[in-house]
């Protein structure tokens, strides 16, 4: 027997639950499709107002439906979560999944648009990422701002308060008029001038805005993206690297006023390249990881003084490296740790079986710096987890 009770909102917003559920679906879809969403997005230079489409499952209201009178009841094993279907009847479905069409109603899917800023906020809101430690020596005066603090009699023409000056002129005119009226009533002056007579401004009428100059401290940051572009780094690995670099850049951009990005591509030699070349050009040949690190150190020395810049460097590779270069790569990585706020190595090995490469083992064994992190990514779902692991090192 069903018992129906009168609904009482208790003064609460009845649509709050719908908005909360919609927000959950948007966040879930963004996190599930993050690799696809940003696989083709530029890391830098995207317009702030740009919108991306997110597929969202529809929300259906509760309703009574006629069943098939099938034997048995729906039950679960305890692992179900809100929204899952338990004990679904499949007896009316046709099609074996091998190309035949089914005859059952599908799930309702619709698209919603979010801006790039909203997408980034959705991702970072629930990650509880730590605040990054900004170097005090890197504080730079940003453009000064001015706040109005009343009026003054002296000033420069651009700060002339026109409205206030007109009010002062009218006040003077009214005072002069009353004084003349008193004198006229006593017969001491001739009749007053007409209303159309010109009453010019005087210097005492002019008022200027009083301004207070404020100085705000800003911080500079640079993100150095290093990647192996040898033949073993296929497009799948590069897309995962792009996703990671995109999120890292967006997070750093939220924390600093001025953020620059440097792309360093390497095989056995390294060079600074554009973003397009970084992700879309490949080269044959072997891999010397140390070449990428040496190039990054050279760029830091020439353009980004660690005393004035917050430096974040990250290297993406599939773990292949010429054995003779391992020792040199470890030494270069140690030097990067000395000049960077944070330095990370990300090993991209798509698939379910993840083995540890020789260079990764060398890093784990020989680098003990607190600002060094190792991240392993085998699926697109690992990108967010890898970013959190990396930034937790900075939070320490």
Secondary structure as GFF3:
##gff-version 3
##sequence-region A 1 396
A	DSSP	alpha_helix	16	32	.	.	.	ID=ss1
A	DSSP	alpha_helix	34	38	.	.	.	ID=ss2
A	DSSP	beta_strand	51	57	.	.	.	ID=ss3
A	DSSP	beta_strand	109	115	.	.	.	ID=ss4
A	DSSP	alpha_helix	116	125	.	.	.	ID=ss5
A	DSSP	three_ten_helix	136	138	.	.	.	ID=ss6
A	DSSP	beta_strand	139	141	.	.	.	ID=ss7
A	DSSP	beta_strand	145	152	.	.	.	ID=ss8
A	DSSP	three_ten_helix	157	159	.	.	.	ID=ss9
A	DSSP	alpha_helix	162	185	.	.	.	ID=ss10
A	DSSP	three_ten_helix	203	205	.	.	.	ID=ss11
A	DSSP	beta_strand	208	214	.	.	.	ID=ss12
A	DSSP	beta_strand	217	228	.	.	.	ID=ss13
A	DSSP	alpha_helix	235	255	.	.	.	ID=ss14
A	DSSP	beta_strand	258	266	.	.	.	ID=ss15
A	DSSP	beta_strand	270	273	.	.	.	ID=ss16
A	DSSP	alpha_helix	275	280	.	.	.	ID=ss17
A	DSSP	alpha_helix	289	303	.	.	.	ID=ss18
A	DSSP	beta_strand	310	317	.	.	.	ID=ss19
A	DSSP	three_ten_helix	323	325	.	.	.	ID=ss20
A	DSSP	alpha_helix	326	339	.	.	.	ID=ss21
A	DSSP	beta_strand	342	348	.	.	.	ID=ss22
A	DSSP	alpha_helix	358	366	.	.	.	ID=ss23
A	DSSP	beta_strand	372	377	.	.	.	ID=ss24
A	DSSP	alpha_helix	382	395	.	.	.	ID=ss25
###
